[in-house]
């Protein structure tokens, strides 16, 4: 995974890349939605308010 952060005149752009993760993989659609939510919702909230929205422990994968 890589994060490219670029400052701009209207704010900062974050480009997140999950290397090797392709649309032909079984969980691509669900995982793609999950990453989008993590970055646009939780990470955004963490950066703008200091409090993110982590996945609830009850919904997290088993260890």
PDBQT receptor file of N, H, CA, C and O in Angstrom, charges set to zero:
ATOM      1  N   UNK A   1       0.842  -1.163   0.000  1.00  0.00    +0.000 N 
ATOM      2  CA  UNK A   1       0.000   0.000   0.000  1.00  0.00    +0.000 C 
ATOM      3  C   UNK A   1       0.886   1.224   0.000  1.00  0.00    +0.000 C 
ATOM      4  O   UNK A   1       1.965   1.242   0.592  1.00  0.00    +0.000 OA
ATOM      5  N   UNK A   2       0.405   2.236  -0.674  1.00  0.00    +0.000 N 
ATOM      6  H   UNK A   2      -0.471   2.221  -1.155  1.00  0.00    +0.000 HD
ATOM      7  CA  UNK A   2       1.140   3.496  -0.644  1.00  0.00    +0.000 C 
ATOM      8  C   UNK A   2       0.153   4.649  -0.572  1.00  0.00    +0.000 C 
ATOM      9  O   UNK A   2      -0.986   4.563  -1.031  1.00  0.00    +0.000 OA
ATOM     10  N   UNK A   3       0.632   5.722   0.018  1.00  0.00    +0.000 N 
ATOM     11  H   UNK A   3       1.558   5.793   0.390  1.00  0.00    +0.000 HD
ATOM     12  CA  UNK A   3      -0.144   6.946   0.138  1.00  0.00    +0.000 C 
ATOM     13  C   UNK A   3       0.668   8.070  -0.484  1.00  0.00    +0.000 C 
ATOM     14  O   UNK A   3       1.795   8.333  -0.064  1.00  0.00    +0.000 OA
ATOM     15  N   UNK A   4       0.101   8.729  -1.479  1.00  0.00    +0.000 N 
ATOM     16  H   UNK A   4      -0.815   8.515  -1.820  1.00  0.00    +0.000 HD
ATOM     17  CA  UNK A   4       0.747   9.894  -2.082  1.00  0.00    +0.000 C 
ATOM     18  C   UNK A   4      -0.047  11.114  -1.649  1.00  0.00    +0.000 C 
ATOM     19  O   UNK A   4      -1.252  11.199  -1.882  1.00  0.00    +0.000 OA
ATOM     20  N   UNK A   5       0.635  12.049  -1.024  1.00  0.00    +0.000 N 
ATOM     21  H   UNK A   5       1.614  11.980  -0.835  1.00  0.00    +0.000 HD
ATOM     22  CA  UNK A   5      -0.010  13.251  -0.504  1.00  0.00    +0.000 C 
ATOM     23  C   UNK A   5       0.532  14.454  -1.268  1.00  0.00    +0.000 C 
ATOM     24  O   UNK A   5       1.740  14.693  -1.294  1.00  0.00    +0.000 OA
ATOM     25  N   UNK A   6      -0.375  15.208  -1.891  1.00  0.00    +0.000 N 
ATOM     26  H   UNK A   6      -1.355  15.014  -1.870  1.00  0.00    +0.000 HD
ATOM     27  CA  UNK A   6       0.019  16.340  -2.711  1.00  0.00    +0.000 C 
ATOM     28  C   UNK A   6      -0.728  17.589  -2.263  1.00  0.00    +0.000 C 
ATOM     29  O   UNK A   6      -1.958  17.620  -2.306  1.00  0.00    +0.000 OA
ATOM     30  N   UNK A   7       0.000  18.623  -1.833  1.00  0.00    +0.000 N 
ATOM     31  H   UNK A   7       1.000  18.598  -1.798  1.00  0.00    +0.000 HD
ATOM     32  CA  UNK A   7      -0.680  19.873  -1.482  1.00  0.00    +0.000 C 
ATOM     33  C   UNK A   7      -1.121  20.604  -2.744  1.00  0.00    +0.000 C 
ATOM     34  O   UNK A   7      -0.469  20.511  -3.784  1.00  0.00    +0.000 OA
ATOM     35  N   UNK A   8      -2.222  21.324  -2.647  1.00  0.00    +0.000 N 
ATOM     36  H   UNK A   8      -2.752  21.399  -1.802  1.00  0.00    +0.000 HD
ATOM     37  CA  UNK A   8      -2.711  22.093  -3.783  1.00  0.00    +0.000 C 
ATOM     38  C   UNK A   8      -3.350  23.375  -3.298  1.00  0.00    +0.000 C 
ATOM     39  O   UNK A   8      -3.496  23.584  -2.094  1.00  0.00    +0.000 OA
ATOM     40  N   UNK A   9      -3.732  24.232  -4.222  1.00  0.00    +0.000 N 
ATOM     41  H   UNK A   9      -3.613  24.062  -5.200  1.00  0.00    +0.000 HD
ATOM     42  CA  UNK A   9      -4.294  25.523  -3.845  1.00  0.00    +0.000 C 
ATOM     43  C   UNK A   9      -5.650  25.411  -3.140  1.00  0.00    +0.000 C 
ATOM     44  O   UNK A   9      -6.040  26.319  -2.405  1.00  0.00    +0.000 OA
ATOM     45  N   UNK A  10      -6.367  24.309  -3.357  1.00  0.00    +0.000 N 
ATOM     46  H   UNK A  10      -6.051  23.572  -3.954  1.00  0.00    +0.000 HD
ATOM     47  CA  UNK A  10      -7.690  24.133  -2.750  1.00  0.00    +0.000 C 
ATOM     48  C   UNK A  10      -7.695  23.066  -1.665  1.00  0.00    +0.000 C 
ATOM     49  O   UNK A  10      -8.761  22.612  -1.251  1.00  0.00    +0.000 OA
ATOM     50  N   UNK A  11      -6.531  22.664  -1.204  1.00  0.00    +0.000 N 
ATOM     51  H   UNK A  11      -5.665  23.033  -1.540  1.00  0.00    +0.000 HD
ATOM     52  CA  UNK A  11      -6.445  21.636  -0.172  1.00  0.00    +0.000 C 
ATOM     53  C   UNK A  11      -5.428  20.581  -0.542  1.00  0.00    +0.000 C 
ATOM     54  O   UNK A  11      -4.624  20.773  -1.454  1.00  0.00    +0.000 OA
ATOM     55  N   UNK A  12      -5.462  19.501   0.146  1.00  0.00    +0.000 N 
ATOM     56  H   UNK A  12      -6.115  19.345   0.887  1.00  0.00    +0.000 HD
ATOM     57  CA  UNK A  12      -4.507  18.422  -0.059  1.00  0.00    +0.000 C 
ATOM     58  C   UNK A  12      -5.204  17.236  -0.708  1.00  0.00    +0.000 C 
ATOM     59  O   UNK A  12      -6.339  16.903  -0.366  1.00  0.00    +0.000 OA
ATOM     60  N   UNK A  13      -4.511  16.603  -1.647  1.00  0.00    +0.000 N 
ATOM     61  H   UNK A  13      -3.589  16.873  -1.924  1.00  0.00    +0.000 HD
ATOM     62  CA  UNK A  13      -5.031  15.408  -2.304  1.00  0.00    +0.000 C 
ATOM     63  C   UNK A  13      -4.291  14.198  -1.769  1.00  0.00    +0.000 C 
ATOM     64  O   UNK A  13      -3.062  14.187  -1.702  1.00  0.00    +0.000 OA
ATOM     65  N   UNK A  14      -5.046  13.180  -1.388  1.00  0.00    +0.000 N 
ATOM     66  H   UNK A  14      -6.045  13.189  -1.442  1.00  0.00    +0.000 HD
ATOM     67  CA  UNK A  14      -4.483  11.923  -0.917  1.00  0.00    +0.000 C 
ATOM     68  C   UNK A  14      -4.832  10.853  -1.934  1.00  0.00    +0.000 C 
ATOM     69  O   UNK A  14      -6.006  10.642  -2.238  1.00  0.00    +0.000 OA
ATOM     70  N   UNK A  15      -3.823  10.181  -2.459  1.00  0.00    +0.000 N 
ATOM     71  H   UNK A  15      -2.870  10.353  -2.211  1.00  0.00    +0.000 HD
ATOM     72  CA  UNK A  15      -4.053   9.060  -3.364  1.00  0.00    +0.000 C 
ATOM     73  C   UNK A  15      -3.571   7.804  -2.655  1.00  0.00    +0.000 C 
ATOM     74  O   UNK A  15      -2.392   7.677  -2.324  1.00  0.00    +0.000 OA
ATOM     75  N   UNK A  16      -4.484   6.891  -2.428  1.00  0.00    +0.000 N 
ATOM     76  H   UNK A  16      -5.442   6.995  -2.697  1.00  0.00    +0.000 HD
ATOM     77  CA  UNK A  16      -4.211   5.634  -1.752  1.00  0.00    +0.000 C 
ATOM     78  C   UNK A  16      -4.186   4.534  -2.799  1.00  0.00    +0.000 C 
ATOM     79  O   UNK A  16      -5.116   4.423  -3.599  1.00  0.00    +0.000 OA
ATOM     80  N   UNK A  17      -3.142   3.725  -2.807  1.00  0.00    +0.000 N 
ATOM     81  H   UNK A  17      -2.387   3.816  -2.158  1.00  0.00    +0.000 HD
ATOM     82  CA  UNK A  17      -3.027   2.630  -3.763  1.00  0.00    +0.000 C 
ATOM     83  C   UNK A  17      -2.781   1.330  -3.015  1.00  0.00    +0.000 C 
ATOM     84  O   UNK A  17      -1.845   1.229  -2.221  1.00  0.00    +0.000 OA
ATOM     85  N   UNK A  18      -3.619   0.342  -3.270  1.00  0.00    +0.000 N 
ATOM     86  H   UNK A  18      -4.379   0.424  -3.915  1.00  0.00    +0.000 HD
ATOM     87  CA  UNK A  18      -3.453  -0.999  -2.711  1.00  0.00    +0.000 C 
ATOM     88  C   UNK A  18      -2.823  -1.834  -3.828  1.00  0.00    +0.000 C 
ATOM     89  O   UNK A  18      -3.534  -2.394  -4.662  1.00  0.00    +0.000 OA
ATOM     90  N   UNK A  19      -1.520  -1.916  -3.841  1.00  0.00    +0.000 N 
ATOM     91  H   UNK A  19      -0.943  -1.461  -3.163  1.00  0.00    +0.000 HD
ATOM     92  CA  UNK A  19      -0.779  -2.578  -4.911  1.00  0.00    +0.000 C 
ATOM     93  C   UNK A  19      -1.124  -4.062  -5.003  1.00  0.00    +0.000 C 
ATOM     94  O   UNK A  19      -1.236  -4.748  -3.988  1.00  0.00    +0.000 OA
ATOM     95  N   UNK A  20      -1.290  -4.546  -6.234  1.00  0.00    +0.000 N 
ATOM     96  H   UNK A  20      -1.199  -3.989  -7.059  1.00  0.00    +0.000 HD
ATOM     97  CA  UNK A  20      -1.579  -5.952  -6.467  1.00  0.00    +0.000 C 
ATOM     98  C   UNK A  20      -3.042  -6.321  -6.285  1.00  0.00    +0.000 C 
ATOM     99  O   UNK A  20      -3.414  -7.481  -6.462  1.00  0.00    +0.000 OA
ATOM    100  N   UNK A  21      -3.856  -5.370  -5.942  1.00  0.00    +0.000 N 
ATOM    101  H   UNK A  21      -3.554  -4.428  -5.799  1.00  0.00    +0.000 HD
ATOM    102  CA  UNK A  21      -5.279  -5.605  -5.715  1.00  0.00    +0.000 C 
ATOM    103  C   UNK A  21      -6.009  -5.280  -7.004  1.00  0.00    +0.000 C 
ATOM    104  O   UNK A  21      -6.041  -4.119  -7.412  1.00  0.00    +0.000 OA
ATOM    105  N   UNK A  22      -6.595  -6.275  -7.657  1.00  0.00    +0.000 N 
ATOM    106  H   UNK A  22      -6.569  -7.218  -7.326  1.00  0.00    +0.000 HD
ATOM    107  CA  UNK A  22      -7.184  -6.090  -8.978  1.00  0.00    +0.000 C 
ATOM    108  C   UNK A  22      -8.668  -6.477  -8.999  1.00  0.00    +0.000 C 
ATOM    109  O   UNK A  22      -9.115  -7.268  -8.169  1.00  0.00    +0.000 OA
ATOM    110  N   UNK A  23      -9.427  -5.920  -9.945  1.00  0.00    +0.000 N 
ATOM    111  H   UNK A  23      -9.064  -5.277 -10.620  1.00  0.00    +0.000 HD
ATOM    112  CA  UNK A  23     -10.869  -6.179 -10.017  1.00  0.00    +0.000 C 
ATOM    113  C   UNK A  23     -11.244  -7.651 -10.198  1.00  0.00    +0.000 C 
ATOM    114  O   UNK A  23     -12.383  -8.024  -9.917  1.00  0.00    +0.000 OA
ATOM    115  N   UNK A  24     -10.325  -8.489 -10.654  1.00  0.00    +0.000 N 
ATOM    116  H   UNK A  24      -9.400  -8.186 -10.882  1.00  0.00    +0.000 HD
ATOM    117  CA  UNK A  24     -10.661  -9.903 -10.853  1.00  0.00    +0.000 C 
ATOM    118  C   UNK A  24     -10.609 -10.709  -9.549  1.00  0.00    +0.000 C 
ATOM    119  O   UNK A  24     -10.950 -11.892  -9.547  1.00  0.00    +0.000 OA
ATOM    120  N   UNK A  25     -10.194 -10.095  -8.459  1.00  0.00    +0.000 N 
ATOM    121  H   UNK A  25      -9.918  -9.134  -8.460  1.00  0.00    +0.000 HD
ATOM    122  CA  UNK A  25     -10.151 -10.797  -7.182  1.00  0.00    +0.000 C 
ATOM    123  C   UNK A  25     -11.544 -10.855  -6.557  1.00  0.00    +0.000 C 
ATOM    124  O   UNK A  25     -12.351  -9.940  -6.727  1.00  0.00    +0.000 OA
ATOM    125  N   UNK A  26     -11.813 -11.936  -5.837  1.00  0.00    +0.000 N 
ATOM    126  H   UNK A  26     -11.158 -12.679  -5.699  1.00  0.00    +0.000 HD
ATOM    127  CA  UNK A  26     -13.140 -12.206  -5.280  1.00  0.00    +0.000 C 
ATOM    128  C   UNK A  26     -13.694 -11.070  -4.436  1.00  0.00    +0.000 C 
ATOM    129  O   UNK A  26     -14.854 -10.693  -4.602  1.00  0.00    +0.000 OA
ATOM    130  N   UNK A  27     -12.897 -10.522  -3.542  1.00  0.00    +0.000 N 
ATOM    131  H   UNK A  27     -11.954 -10.829  -3.407  1.00  0.00    +0.000 HD
ATOM    132  CA  UNK A  27     -13.427  -9.507  -2.615  1.00  0.00    +0.000 C 
ATOM    133  C   UNK A  27     -13.195  -8.077  -3.087  1.00  0.00    +0.000 C 
ATOM    134  O   UNK A  27     -13.369  -7.139  -2.309  1.00  0.00    +0.000 OA
ATOM    135  N   UNK A  28     -12.808  -7.894  -4.338  1.00  0.00    +0.000 N 
ATOM    136  H   UNK A  28     -12.666  -8.656  -4.970  1.00  0.00    +0.000 HD
ATOM    137  CA  UNK A  28     -12.437  -6.555  -4.823  1.00  0.00    +0.000 C 
ATOM    138  C   UNK A  28     -13.531  -5.521  -4.569  1.00  0.00    +0.000 C 
ATOM    139  O   UNK A  28     -13.259  -4.451  -4.024  1.00  0.00    +0.000 OA
ATOM    140  N   UNK A  29     -14.747  -5.830  -4.954  1.00  0.00    +0.000 N 
ATOM    141  H   UNK A  29     -14.968  -6.699  -5.397  1.00  0.00    +0.000 HD
ATOM    142  CA  UNK A  29     -15.837  -4.848  -4.835  1.00  0.00    +0.000 C 
ATOM    143  C   UNK A  29     -16.066  -4.445  -3.379  1.00  0.00    +0.000 C 
ATOM    144  O   UNK A  29     -16.138  -3.257  -3.064  1.00  0.00    +0.000 OA
ATOM    145  N   UNK A  30     -16.179  -5.434  -2.493  1.00  0.00    +0.000 N 
ATOM    146  H   UNK A  30     -16.120  -6.399  -2.749  1.00  0.00    +0.000 HD
ATOM    147  CA  UNK A  30     -16.433  -5.143  -1.086  1.00  0.00    +0.000 C 
ATOM    148  C   UNK A  30     -15.246  -4.432  -0.441  1.00  0.00    +0.000 C 
ATOM    149  O   UNK A  30     -15.419  -3.470   0.308  1.00  0.00    +0.000 OA
ATOM    150  N   UNK A  31     -14.043  -4.914  -0.738  1.00  0.00    +0.000 N 
ATOM    151  H   UNK A  31     -13.903  -5.695  -1.346  1.00  0.00    +0.000 HD
ATOM    152  CA  UNK A  31     -12.844  -4.301  -0.155  1.00  0.00    +0.000 C 
ATOM    153  C   UNK A  31     -12.640  -2.881  -0.668  1.00  0.00    +0.000 C 
ATOM    154  O   UNK A  31     -12.232  -1.998   0.085  1.00  0.00    +0.000 OA
ATOM    155  N   UNK A  32     -12.921  -2.664  -1.935  1.00  0.00    +0.000 N 
ATOM    156  H   UNK A  32     -13.253  -3.382  -2.547  1.00  0.00    +0.000 HD
ATOM    157  CA  UNK A  32     -12.793  -1.334  -2.505  1.00  0.00    +0.000 C 
ATOM    158  C   UNK A  32     -13.735  -0.357  -1.799  1.00  0.00    +0.000 C 
ATOM    159  O   UNK A  32     -13.354   0.771  -1.485  1.00  0.00    +0.000 OA
ATOM    160  N   UNK A  33     -14.958  -0.802  -1.558  1.00  0.00    +0.000 N 
ATOM    161  H   UNK A  33     -15.267  -1.718  -1.813  1.00  0.00    +0.000 HD
ATOM    162  CA  UNK A  33     -15.920   0.038  -0.820  1.00  0.00    +0.000 C 
ATOM    163  C   UNK A  33     -15.425   0.301   0.597  1.00  0.00    +0.000 C 
ATOM    164  O   UNK A  33     -15.562   1.407   1.121  1.00  0.00    +0.000 OA
ATOM    165  N   UNK A  34     -14.846  -0.735   1.212  1.00  0.00    +0.000 N 
ATOM    166  H   UNK A  34     -14.734  -1.633   0.786  1.00  0.00    +0.000 HD
ATOM    167  CA  UNK A  34     -14.330  -0.584   2.573  1.00  0.00    +0.000 C 
ATOM    168  C   UNK A  34     -13.205   0.426   2.648  1.00  0.00    +0.000 C 
ATOM    169  O   UNK A  34     -13.188   1.280   3.534  1.00  0.00    +0.000 OA
ATOM    170  N   UNK A  35     -12.255   0.331   1.712  1.00  0.00    +0.000 N 
ATOM    171  H   UNK A  35     -12.269  -0.363   0.992  1.00  0.00    +0.000 HD
ATOM    172  CA  UNK A  35     -11.144   1.292   1.692  1.00  0.00    +0.000 C 
ATOM    173  C   UNK A  35     -11.662   2.703   1.442  1.00  0.00    +0.000 C 
ATOM    174  O   UNK A  35     -11.197   3.662   2.060  1.00  0.00    +0.000 OA
ATOM    175  N   UNK A  36     -12.624   2.825   0.534  1.00  0.00    +0.000 N 
ATOM    176  H   UNK A  36     -13.001   2.046   0.032  1.00  0.00    +0.000 HD
ATOM    177  CA  UNK A  36     -13.190   4.148   0.247  1.00  0.00    +0.000 C 
ATOM    178  C   UNK A  36     -13.802   4.737   1.508  1.00  0.00    +0.000 C 
ATOM    179  O   UNK A  36     -13.609   5.917   1.799  1.00  0.00    +0.000 OA
ATOM    180  N   UNK A  37     -14.532   3.933   2.253  1.00  0.00    +0.000 N 
ATOM    181  H   UNK A  37     -14.690   2.974   2.017  1.00  0.00    +0.000 HD
ATOM    182  CA  UNK A  37     -15.142   4.401   3.500  1.00  0.00    +0.000 C 
ATOM    183  C   UNK A  37     -14.080   4.781   4.523  1.00  0.00    +0.000 C 
ATOM    184  O   UNK A  37     -14.180   5.819   5.177  1.00  0.00    +0.000 OA
ATOM    185  N   UNK A  38     -13.063   3.937   4.658  1.00  0.00    +0.000 N 
ATOM    186  H   UNK A  38     -12.982   3.093   4.127  1.00  0.00    +0.000 HD
ATOM    187  CA  UNK A  38     -11.997   4.229   5.633  1.00  0.00    +0.000 C 
ATOM    188  C   UNK A  38     -11.321   5.564   5.336  1.00  0.00    +0.000 C 
ATOM    189  O   UNK A  38     -11.075   6.362   6.241  1.00  0.00    +0.000 OA
ATOM    190  N   UNK A  39     -11.026   5.795   4.064  1.00  0.00    +0.000 N 
ATOM    191  H   UNK A  39     -11.226   5.147   3.330  1.00  0.00    +0.000 HD
ATOM    192  CA  UNK A  39     -10.287   7.008   3.690  1.00  0.00    +0.000 C 
ATOM    193  C   UNK A  39     -11.192   8.235   3.693  1.00  0.00    +0.000 C 
ATOM    194  O   UNK A  39     -10.833   9.267   4.259  1.00  0.00    +0.000 OA
ATOM    195  N   UNK A  40     -12.375   8.131   3.059  1.00  0.00    +0.000 N 
ATOM    196  H   UNK A  40     -12.667   7.292   2.599  1.00  0.00    +0.000 HD
ATOM    197  CA  UNK A  40     -13.209   9.331   2.919  1.00  0.00    +0.000 C 
ATOM    198  C   UNK A  40     -14.028   9.662   4.159  1.00  0.00    +0.000 C 
ATOM    199  O   UNK A  40     -14.416  10.815   4.348  1.00  0.00    +0.000 OA
ATOM    200  N   UNK A  41     -14.297   8.680   5.000  1.00  0.00    +0.000 N 
ATOM    201  H   UNK A  41     -13.983   7.743   4.846  1.00  0.00    +0.000 HD
ATOM    202  CA  UNK A  41     -15.094   8.926   6.201  1.00  0.00    +0.000 C 
ATOM    203  C   UNK A  41     -14.219   8.980   7.446  1.00  0.00    +0.000 C 
ATOM    204  O   UNK A  41     -14.096  10.030   8.077  1.00  0.00    +0.000 OA
ATOM    205  N   UNK A  42     -13.613   7.854   7.798  1.00  0.00    +0.000 N 
ATOM    206  H   UNK A  42     -13.712   7.001   7.285  1.00  0.00    +0.000 HD
ATOM    207  CA  UNK A  42     -12.886   7.780   9.064  1.00  0.00    +0.000 C 
ATOM    208  C   UNK A  42     -11.612   8.626   9.063  1.00  0.00    +0.000 C 
ATOM    209  O   UNK A  42     -11.387   9.410   9.984  1.00  0.00    +0.000 OA
ATOM    210  N   UNK A  43     -10.782   8.470   8.036  1.00  0.00    +0.000 N 
ATOM    211  H   UNK A  43     -10.964   7.832   7.287  1.00  0.00    +0.000 HD
ATOM    212  CA  UNK A  43      -9.548   9.251   7.993  1.00  0.00    +0.000 C 
ATOM    213  C   UNK A  43      -9.845  10.740   7.897  1.00  0.00    +0.000 C 
ATOM    214  O   UNK A  43      -9.186  11.544   8.556  1.00  0.00    +0.000 OA
ATOM    215  N   UNK A  44     -10.823  11.117   7.088  1.00  0.00    +0.000 N 
ATOM    216  H   UNK A  44     -11.358  10.464   6.553  1.00  0.00    +0.000 HD
ATOM    217  CA  UNK A  44     -11.198  12.528   6.970  1.00  0.00    +0.000 C 
ATOM    218  C   UNK A  44     -11.631  13.077   8.327  1.00  0.00    +0.000 C 
ATOM    219  O   UNK A  44     -11.216  14.164   8.730  1.00  0.00    +0.000 OA
ATOM    220  N   UNK A  45     -12.470  12.313   9.026  1.00  0.00    +0.000 N 
ATOM    221  H   UNK A  45     -12.807  11.430   8.699  1.00  0.00    +0.000 HD
ATOM    222  CA  UNK A  45     -12.917  12.756  10.351  1.00  0.00    +0.000 C 
ATOM    223  C   UNK A  45     -11.741  12.875  11.319  1.00  0.00    +0.000 C 
ATOM    224  O   UNK A  45     -11.663  13.831  12.091  1.00  0.00    +0.000 OA
ATOM    225  N   UNK A  46     -10.834  11.909  11.275  1.00  0.00    +0.000 N 
ATOM    226  H   UNK A  46     -10.898  11.133  10.647  1.00  0.00    +0.000 HD
ATOM    227  CA  UNK A  46      -9.670  11.955  12.160  1.00  0.00    +0.000 C 
ATOM    228  C   UNK A  46      -8.831  13.209  11.900  1.00  0.00    +0.000 C 
ATOM    229  O   UNK A  46      -8.395  13.877  12.837  1.00  0.00    +0.000 OA
ATOM    230  N   UNK A  47      -8.612  13.518  10.633  1.00  0.00    +0.000 N 
ATOM    231  H   UNK A  47      -8.967  12.975   9.872  1.00  0.00    +0.000 HD
ATOM    232  CA  UNK A  47      -7.775  14.669  10.292  1.00  0.00    +0.000 C 
ATOM    233  C   UNK A  47      -8.455  16.009  10.561  1.00  0.00    +0.000 C 
ATOM    234  O   UNK A  47      -7.784  16.989  10.884  1.00  0.00    +0.000 OA
ATOM    235  N   UNK A  48      -9.772  16.059  10.430  1.00  0.00    +0.000 N 
ATOM    236  H   UNK A  48     -10.317  15.262  10.168  1.00  0.00    +0.000 HD
ATOM    237  CA  UNK A  48     -10.466  17.336  10.591  1.00  0.00    +0.000 C 
ATOM    238  C   UNK A  48     -11.014  17.575  11.998  1.00  0.00    +0.000 C 
ATOM    239  O   UNK A  48     -11.220  18.721  12.396  1.00  0.00    +0.000 OA
ATOM    240  N   UNK A  49     -11.251  16.495  12.753  1.00  0.00    +0.000 N 
ATOM    241  H   UNK A  49     -11.084  15.564  12.429  1.00  0.00    +0.000 HD
ATOM    242  CA  UNK A  49     -11.827  16.670  14.089  1.00  0.00    +0.000 C 
ATOM    243  C   UNK A  49     -10.971  16.066  15.198  1.00  0.00    +0.000 C 
ATOM    244  O   UNK A  49     -11.174  16.355  16.377  1.00  0.00    +0.000 OA
ATOM    245  N   UNK A  50     -10.014  15.227  14.811  1.00  0.00    +0.000 N 
ATOM    246  H   UNK A  50      -9.850  14.992  13.853  1.00  0.00    +0.000 HD
ATOM    247  CA  UNK A  50      -9.183  14.544  15.799  1.00  0.00    +0.000 C 
ATOM    248  C   UNK A  50      -9.778  13.231  16.276  1.00  0.00    +0.000 C 
ATOM    249  O   UNK A  50      -9.179  12.540  17.100  1.00  0.00    +0.000 OA
ATOM    250  N   UNK A  51     -10.972  12.875  15.757  1.00  0.00    +0.000 N 
ATOM    251  H   UNK A  51     -11.458  13.436  15.087  1.00  0.00    +0.000 HD
ATOM    252  CA  UNK A  51     -11.630  11.621  16.135  1.00  0.00    +0.000 C 
ATOM    253  C   UNK A  51     -12.080  10.898  14.872  1.00  0.00    +0.000 C 
ATOM    254  O   UNK A  51     -12.932  11.394  14.135  1.00  0.00    +0.000 OA
ATOM    255  N   UNK A  52     -11.507   9.732  14.627  1.00  0.00    +0.000 N 
ATOM    256  H   UNK A  52     -10.814   9.329  15.225  1.00  0.00    +0.000 HD
ATOM    257  CA  UNK A  52     -11.890   8.937  13.464  1.00  0.00    +0.000 C 
ATOM    258  C   UNK A  52     -13.095   8.071  13.762  1.00  0.00    +0.000 C 
ATOM    259  O   UNK A  52     -13.659   8.121  14.855  1.00  0.00    +0.000 OA
ATOM    260  N   UNK A  53     -13.483   7.280  12.785  1.00  0.00    +0.000 N 
ATOM    261  H   UNK A  53     -13.025   7.239  11.897  1.00  0.00    +0.000 HD
ATOM    262  CA  UNK A  53     -14.608   6.362  12.934  1.00  0.00    +0.000 C 
ATOM    263  C   UNK A  53     -14.127   4.957  12.625  1.00  0.00    +0.000 C 
ATOM    264  O   UNK A  53     -14.412   4.432  11.549  1.00  0.00    +0.000 OA
ATOM    265  N   UNK A  54     -13.395   4.333  13.556  1.00  0.00    +0.000 N 
ATOM    266  H   UNK A  54     -13.163   4.759  14.430  1.00  0.00    +0.000 HD
ATOM    267  CA  UNK A  54     -12.863   2.995  13.287  1.00  0.00    +0.000 C 
ATOM    268  C   UNK A  54     -13.967   1.958  13.151  1.00  0.00    +0.000 C 
ATOM    269  O   UNK A  54     -15.096   2.169  13.593  1.00  0.00    +0.000 OA
ATOM    270  N   UNK A  55     -13.626   0.842  12.537  1.00  0.00    +0.000 N 
ATOM    271  H   UNK A  55     -12.708   0.670  12.178  1.00  0.00    +0.000 HD
ATOM    272  CA  UNK A  55     -14.571  -0.263  12.412  1.00  0.00    +0.000 C 
ATOM    273  C   UNK A  55     -14.875  -0.770  13.824  1.00  0.00    +0.000 C 
ATOM    274  O   UNK A  55     -13.952  -1.017  14.601  1.00  0.00    +0.000 OA
ATOM    275  N   UNK A  56     -16.145  -0.924  14.162  1.00  0.00    +0.000 N 
ATOM    276  H   UNK A  56     -16.895  -0.723  13.531  1.00  0.00    +0.000 HD
ATOM    277  CA  UNK A  56     -16.472  -1.435  15.494  1.00  0.00    +0.000 C 
ATOM    278  C   UNK A  56     -15.854  -2.816  15.712  1.00  0.00    +0.000 C 
ATOM    279  O   UNK A  56     -15.787  -3.616  14.780  1.00  0.00    +0.000 OA
ATOM    280  N   UNK A  57     -15.415  -3.093  16.904  1.00  0.00    +0.000 N 
ATOM    281  H   UNK A  57     -15.470  -2.443  17.662  1.00  0.00    +0.000 HD
ATOM    282  CA  UNK A  57     -14.766  -4.369  17.194  1.00  0.00    +0.000 C 
ATOM    283  C   UNK A  57     -15.666  -5.540  16.820  1.00  0.00    +0.000 C 
ATOM    284  O   UNK A  57     -15.175  -6.589  16.404  1.00  0.00    +0.000 OA
ATOM    285  N   UNK A  58     -16.977  -5.372  16.964  1.00  0.00    +0.000 N 
ATOM    286  H   UNK A  58     -17.376  -4.520  17.302  1.00  0.00    +0.000 HD
ATOM    287  CA  UNK A  58     -17.910  -6.454  16.649  1.00  0.00    +0.000 C 
ATOM    288  C   UNK A  58     -17.964  -6.747  15.147  1.00  0.00    +0.000 C 
ATOM    289  O   UNK A  58     -18.385  -7.834  14.753  1.00  0.00    +0.000 OA
ATOM    290  N   UNK A  59     -17.549  -5.809  14.313  1.00  0.00    +0.000 N 
ATOM    291  H   UNK A  59     -17.206  -4.926  14.634  1.00  0.00    +0.000 HD
ATOM    292  CA  UNK A  59     -17.575  -5.999  12.866  1.00  0.00    +0.000 C 
ATOM    293  C   UNK A  59     -16.200  -6.325  12.291  1.00  0.00    +0.000 C 
ATOM    294  O   UNK A  59     -16.078  -6.644  11.109  1.00  0.00    +0.000 OA
ATOM    295  N   UNK A  60     -15.180  -6.246  13.119  1.00  0.00    +0.000 N 
ATOM    296  H   UNK A  60     -15.279  -5.986  14.079  1.00  0.00    +0.000 HD
ATOM    297  CA  UNK A  60     -13.816  -6.502  12.659  1.00  0.00    +0.000 C 
ATOM    298  C   UNK A  60     -13.605  -8.000  12.432  1.00  0.00    +0.000 C 
ATOM    299  O   UNK A  60     -14.232  -8.830  13.091  1.00  0.00    +0.000 OA
ATOM    300  N   UNK A  61     -12.713  -8.339  11.489  1.00  0.00    +0.000 N 
ATOM    301  H   UNK A  61     -12.204  -7.666  10.953  1.00  0.00    +0.000 HD
ATOM    302  CA  UNK A  61     -12.429  -9.758  11.255  1.00  0.00    +0.000 C 
ATOM    303  C   UNK A  61     -11.884 -10.421  12.507  1.00  0.00    +0.000 C 
ATOM    304  O   UNK A  61     -11.214  -9.785  13.321  1.00  0.00    +0.000 OA
ATOM    305  N   UNK A  62     -12.178 -11.701  12.651  1.00  0.00    +0.000 N 
ATOM    306  H   UNK A  62     -12.722 -12.218  11.990  1.00  0.00    +0.000 HD
ATOM    307  CA  UNK A  62     -11.673 -12.469  13.794  1.00  0.00    +0.000 C 
ATOM    308  C   UNK A  62     -10.156 -12.580  13.728  1.00  0.00    +0.000 C 
ATOM    309  O   UNK A  62      -9.578 -12.655  12.643  1.00  0.00    +0.000 OA
ATOM    310  N   UNK A  63      -9.519 -12.592  14.884  1.00  0.00    +0.000 N 
ATOM    311  H   UNK A  63      -9.988 -12.531  15.765  1.00  0.00    +0.000 HD
ATOM    312  CA  UNK A  63      -8.056 -12.683  14.941  1.00  0.00    +0.000 C 
ATOM    313  C   UNK A  63      -7.617 -14.119  14.920  1.00  0.00    +0.000 C 
ATOM    314  O   UNK A  63      -6.419 -14.400  14.961  1.00  0.00    +0.000 OA
TER     315      UNK A  63
